[in-house]
Amino acid sequence: MTILLVEDNPDEEELALIAFKKSGIDRKIDVARDGQEAVDYMLAQGEYESRDVTALPSVIFLDINLPKLSGLEVLKILRNDERTKLVPVVLLTSSDEEQDMINGYSFGANSYIRKPFDFNEFLLQIKTLGNYWIDNNRTPYATRR
């Protein structure tokens, strides 16, 4: 099973990948670096048109502040497509704006997590997220793979 990390900041991407590895999360992690790339990946279009659209990630960790399409726009698109509407989406963001949180849940986010600034706290957070979303959470399409 794959994890899709949607993160435009190369430093935060690297920290997240290190945190996944140090947390013992042994999954393939694909990275999209802007909102449009995330949509293309999930809907198997553009540069991802040869990707099997039925091979859905077990979870998407989605930043809100992204170029091209915001994370909230990505979320709306994914929730409006029959193929992707049930994929768990965790908004993993530095935004602490209440309106972002309200919009995230209104548009169908499964969780809203604020990224801590301290790496050790981030590492613990990633481990906790991995334990829940990857090891414990079940999705309806997981049995088809």
Buried (B, 14 or more C-beta within 10 A) or exposed (E): EEBBBBBBBEEBBEBBBBBBEEBEBEBEBBBBBBBBBBBBBBBBEEEBEEBEBEEBBBBBBBBBBBEBBBBBBBBBBBBEBEBBEBBBBBBBBEBEEEEBBEBBBEBBBBBBBBBEEEEEEBBBBBBEBBBBBBEEEEBEBEEEE
